[in-house]
Every structure is written in structure tokens, then in C-alpha cells.
Amino acid sequence: MRNIGTGIVISDELFKEYHKFIGGSFKDELPNEEQKCNTEVVTSMLRYFKNNWFTNYSQYVRTGAVMSVKLKNQLFHSKLKNKTLQELAATSDYKIILNDQGKTDFPYVDIFVDDESIVNSLTATFKNGNDRSKAKEHIKELCSKARDIIIYDKYIKKQYQENLNLLKYILPIRKIDIHCVSSHFDTMINDLKSFCDKWNFIDVTIMGRNNHHDRYLVIDNKIEIILTSGFDHLAKNEDDFTYIVREIKEIDL
């Protein structure tokens, strides 16, 4: 754990848990019941891990975590040596502080709050002209075990044939429920049913998302794939395209 390069600042409580997790020692020996890390805490904080944690000399001193001679010399002579967590966060690349104490006002992000708006998601970006085969394969695999899929894209029928072929490719060829706003698809639903009669299309209005600007897939109410410029730019290599994969809580239809 260093204060050089990319990283996120973590609270002293999380710092101690991570230090125990990596087998670090403390200046004052911990009681037996405190020597093992809290695996739930560590697992939750590692979801935000970005190359390294952004720390300094003062945090090591406050928490009693032991530094190697090399690290101690490095941190002691850093200009960030005595910065507070808030000052460290302002200096860091990501500008936030992870905690597990219920603090959610910026710059704090609580690793256990269900509706925390700042999360660490998996993203992929393709520039204009870049082949989208890897994205298609990834999304196809994410859908491969699905029993229930929500498809939402107001403009999906604008590039009718390209998007029709794309859906034929990424959706699993077996019985699944597909929730969609049928008016968005128009005759595309009939064409898809002709391709696979096991697909069960359910016409819905997605609660709270009628005017949502994003285009997305939701898989088994667990994984959301946000398509920042819709199926159009996944189907073709024109223009920039980014998709975001993130875990979600169940949404109402």
C-alpha cells in the first residue's frame, strides 16, 4: 500500500482490516479476537480496488500498522506525509474515501450501503471503427444462462436489420422470458419469434424507467448491462461505444 500512482483512499478502520488480510503486523499486538480480518468487510472493499490503496505515513501511524524500512522511508519523505484522509482524497485520482461506518456524504462512499450511488462497475469502450466482436461475445455469454431478460431501447427498430441480427446472436436459443416495451420493437418481435419460438415476449412498462435515457439489458434481475449508445453502436463499428456491467438489486416491472 503506497501513496504513489492510482488508488482510492480508505478509512482507518478499513485500512486495519486490509492490513490484517495481507498478513501485516501491528506495532501493538492485537487481542486474539481481533487478529483475523473481517472477510465480509475485505470482500466488500476489494470490489473498489484500483491498482493500490492511496495512503500515507500518518495513516500507518494512526492505525499502528508496521511498515518496511523502505516503505517507511518513502512515506516519511513524501509531501503527503501528514495529510488528513480528506486531503489525501482530494489529491488522489478517484477523489473518494471508502468506509463502513455509514458515511455517505461526499467524499465518503460506504461499502455496505445498498443504494450507494458510486460503485465500481466493469466497463468496456470501443472507439469509432473498432471491431465489436469481443463485446458481442461477452454480452452473449452474460446472457447464456439467463431465464429472464429485460431489453430496453426506445430506438432499437431504427437500425432494424442490424439489431435484429444482433439479438438473434446474443440471446440464448432456448426457452426464456423476454420483457420489453413492445411498441419499441414493432414487428421485430414477430421476426424474433420466427427465429426461436421458445422465446416468450412479455409486454411491460418498466416502472420508473419509462423516460430513462439509457439503453440496457437486465439479466435475471441481477446483472444490468448499460449500453451507452444503444444496440445500434454494438451492432456496427461506427462511432464510439461503451457498455457497463454492474450488479443490481431486483427491479420492479
C-alpha positions in Angstrom: 0.0 0.0 0.0 1.7 3.2 -1.2 0.8 6.8 -1.9 2.2 6.6 -5.4 0.1 6.0 -8.5 -3.5 5.2 -8.9 -5.5 4.3 -5.9 -8.5 5.0 -3.6 -8.3 6.3 -0.1 -9.8 4.1 2.6 -10.8 4.8 6.2 -8.6 3.8 9.1 -11.0 1.0 10.0 -10.8 -0.4 6.5 -7.0 0.1 6.4 -6.6 -2.1 9.5 -8.8 -4.8 8.1 -6.9 -4.8 4.8 -3.6 -4.9 6.6 -4.7 -7.9 8.6 -5.9 -9.5 5.3 -2.4 -9.2 3.7 -0.8 -10.7 6.8 0.7 -7.4 8.0 1.7 -6.8 11.6 0.9 -4.0 14.1 3.1 -2.1 16.4 0.9 -3.2 19.4 -0.1 -6.8 19.2 -3.9 -7.2 18.7 -6.1 -9.2 21.0 -6.7 -12.8 19.7 -10.3 -12.0 18.7 -9.1 -9.0 16.5 -6.2 -10.7 14.8 -8.2 -12.2 11.9 -9.6 -9.9 9.3 -13.4 -9.5 8.7 -13.8 -11.3 5.4 -17.1 -9.6 4.7 -15.5 -6.2 5.1 -12.5 -7.1 3.0 -14.6 -8.7 0.2 -16.8 -5.6 0.0 -13.9 -3.1 -0.1 -12.0 -5.1 -2.7 -14.9 -4.5 -5.1 -13.5 -1.0 -5.3 -9.8 -1.9 -5.6 -7.9 0.1 -8.2 -4.3 -0.9 -8.5 -3.5 0.2 -4.9 -4.9 2.0 -1.9 -3.8 5.6 -1.6 -2.3 6.1 1.9 0.4 8.0 3.7 2.7 7.9 6.7 0.1 9.4 9.1 -2.4 6.6 8.4 0.2 3.9 9.2 1.0 5.7 12.5 -2.7 6.2 13.5 -3.5 2.5 12.8 -0.3 1.1 14.3 0.4 -0.9 11.1 4.1 -1.8 10.7 5.9 -0.5 7.6 9.0 -2.0 6.0 12.1 0.2 6.2 11.9 1.0 2.5 8.2 2.0 2.7 8.7 4.0 5.9 11.4 6.0 4.3 9.3 6.5 1.2 6.2 7.7 3.0 8.1 9.7 5.6 9.7 11.9 3.0 6.5 12.3 0.9 4.9 15.7 0.8 1.6 13.8 1.7 3.1 12.6 5.0 0.7 14.3 7.3 -2.3 14.9 5.1 -5.8 14.0 6.5 -7.9 11.5 4.7 -9.9 14.3 3.2 -6.8 16.0 1.9 -5.5 12.7 0.6 -8.7 12.1 -1.3 -8.5 15.5 -2.9 -5.0 14.6 -4.1 -6.0 11.1 -5.3 -7.1 10.1 -8.7 -10.6 9.0 -7.6 -11.4 11.7 -5.0 -13.4 9.4 -2.6 -12.9 7.7 0.8 -14.2 4.2 1.4 -15.7 3.5 4.8 -18.0 1.0 6.6 -19.3 3.4 9.2 -22.4 4.7 7.4 -20.8 7.9 6.0 -22.3 8.6 2.6 -21.8 12.4 2.2 -19.1 13.2 -0.4 -16.2 12.3 -0.5 -17.3 9.2 1.6 -18.6 6.0 0.0 -20.0 3.3 2.3 -19.1 -0.2 1.1 -22.3 -1.6 2.7 -25.0 0.9 1.8 -27.4 -0.8 -0.7 -28.3 2.4 -2.6 -24.8 3.8 -2.7 -24.7 5.8 -6.0 -20.9 5.5 -6.5 -20.0 1.9 -7.4 -17.2 0.1 -9.1 -18.5 -1.4 -12.3 -17.0 -3.3 -15.2 -16.8 -1.2 -18.4 -15.5 -1.6 -21.9 -15.1 1.2 -24.5 -14.7 0.8 -28.3 -13.6 3.8 -30.4 -15.1 4.6 -33.8 -14.0 1.8 -36.2 -13.0 -0.7 -33.5 -14.4 -4.2 -34.0 -17.2 -5.1 -31.5 -16.8 -8.9 -31.6 -15.4 -9.1 -28.1 -18.3 -7.0 -26.7 -20.8 -9.2 -28.5 -19.2 -12.4 -27.2 -19.1 -11.0 -23.7 -22.7 -10.0 -23.7 -23.8 -13.2 -25.3 -22.0 -15.2 -22.5 -23.6 -13.0 -19.8 -27.0 -13.9 -21.3 -26.2 -17.6 -21.9 -27.6 -18.9 -18.6 -30.4 -16.4 -18.2 -34.0 -17.4 -17.6 -35.4 -13.8 -17.7 -34.1 -10.8 -19.7 -35.3 -7.3 -19.8 -34.5 -5.4 -23.1 -35.0 -1.6 -23.1 -34.1 0.6 -26.0 -36.5 3.1 -27.4 -34.6 3.3 -30.7 -33.9 -0.4 -31.3 -36.0 -0.6 -34.5 -34.2 2.4 -36.2 -31.4 0.1 -37.3 -33.9 -2.7 -37.8 -31.9 -5.5 -39.6 -28.6 -4.9 -37.8 -30.3 -5.0 -34.3 -32.5 -8.0 -35.3 -29.4 -10.0 -36.2 -27.6 -8.8 -33.1 -30.4 -10.1 -30.8 -30.5 -13.4 -32.7 -26.8 -13.7 -31.9 -26.7 -12.7 -28.2 -29.9 -14.3 -26.9 -29.7 -18.0 -25.9 -31.6 -20.3 -28.2 -33.9 -21.9 -25.7 -36.9 -21.0 -23.5 -36.5 -17.6 -21.8 -38.9 -14.8 -20.8 -38.0 -11.5 -22.6 -39.6 -8.4 -21.1 -39.8 -5.4 -23.4 -41.9 -2.5 -24.4 -43.5 -4.0 -27.5 -44.1 -0.6 -29.2 -40.3 -0.1 -29.2 -39.8 -3.3 -31.2 -42.8 -3.2 -33.5 -42.6 -6.2 -36.0 -39.2 -7.2 -34.7 -40.9 -9.4 -32.1 -42.6 -11.5 -34.7 -39.3 -11.9 -36.6 -37.5 -12.9 -33.4 -40.3 -15.4 -32.6 -39.9 -16.9 -36.1 -36.2 -17.4 -35.4 -36.8 -19.0 -32.0 -40.4 -19.9 -31.0 -39.2 -20.7 -27.4 -38.7 -17.0 -26.7 -41.6 -15.7 -24.6 -42.0 -12.0 -25.1 -43.8 -10.1 -22.3 -45.0 -6.6 -23.0 -44.4 -4.4 -20.0 -43.9 -0.8 -19.0 -40.7 -0.7 -16.9 -41.6 1.0 -13.6 -39.7 4.2 -13.0 -37.8 3.9 -16.3 -40.3 5.0 -18.9 -38.3 8.1 -19.7 -34.9 6.6 -18.9 -32.3 7.7 -21.5 -30.1 4.6 -21.2 -30.5 1.5 -23.3 -29.9 -1.7 -21.3 -30.3 -5.4 -20.7 -31.2 -6.8 -17.3 -30.3 -10.4 -16.7 -32.3 -12.4 -14.1 -32.8 -9.2 -12.1 -29.1 -9.5 -11.0 -26.9 -8.0 -13.7 -27.5 -4.9 -15.7 -25.7 -4.1 -18.9 -26.0 -0.5 -19.8 -25.4 0.3 -23.5 -24.4 4.0 -23.5 -25.3 4.5 -27.2 -27.7 1.6 -27.6 -27.8 -1.6 -29.6 -27.0 0.4 -32.8 -23.4 1.0 -31.9 -22.9 -2.5 -30.6 -24.3 -4.0 -33.9 -22.0 -1.8 -36.0 -18.4 -0.4 -35.6 -19.4 3.2 -36.3 -19.0 5.8 -33.6 -17.8 5.3 -30.0 -19.5 2.7 -27.9 -19.3 1.9 -24.2 -21.1 -0.7 -22.1 -21.2 -1.0 -18.3 -21.9 -4.3 -16.4 -23.0 -4.0 -12.8 -24.7 -5.9 -10.1 -28.2 -4.6 -9.2 -30.9 -5.2 -6.7 -34.1 -6.6 -8.1 -36.2 -4.0 -10.0 -40.0 -3.9 -10.4 -41.6 -4.4 -13.8 
